[in-house]
Amino acid sequence: ADRANLAGVRHIVLVLSGKGGVGKSTLSTELALALRHAGKRVGILDVDLCGPSIPRMLRVQDSAVHQCDSGWVPVFVGQDKAIALMSIGFLLERPDDAVVWRGPKKNALIKQFVTDVAWGDLDFLIVDTPPGTSDEHISTVEALRPHQLLGAVLVTTPQ
């Protein structure tokens, strides 16, 4: 089933950094918007579980995800519903709720995001990761290993 939900995704791009506050979510959002502007079908997977900011950046923080036969249906963004988005922000009771989970629970949700979201046909899936080099990064890469990754964008600052 996990291969089926990502079967229509042509390229996957991870957005990473070694520290927080460098603009990963902003870059992920702008990259998705630029690709969409170029006529590509785009999705964003927000695996920054403790700081899911992309729903707010795209002004869809009050949206909810729904179930379908093949899993969760992502939230579609914009008047043309052109960008598919999945984030833990949609699963919280209130958008500002804190997520305080240990590694196994975070890793299970990341695997579920990879296997249980019905992305449909996308040219690009942008994966916004949390700051640092944590278990979440390893879990994300492991879950995506069976799929063709295009690569990664590493966001840095001059210091």
Beta strands, then each sheet from edge to edge (+ up, - down):
strand 1: 9-16
strand 2: 42-46
strand 3: 66-68
strand 4: 71-73
strand 5: 75-77
strand 6: 83-87
strand 7: 122-128
strand 8: 149-154
sheet 1: 5+ 6- 2- 7- 1- 8-
sheet 2: 3+ 4-
end
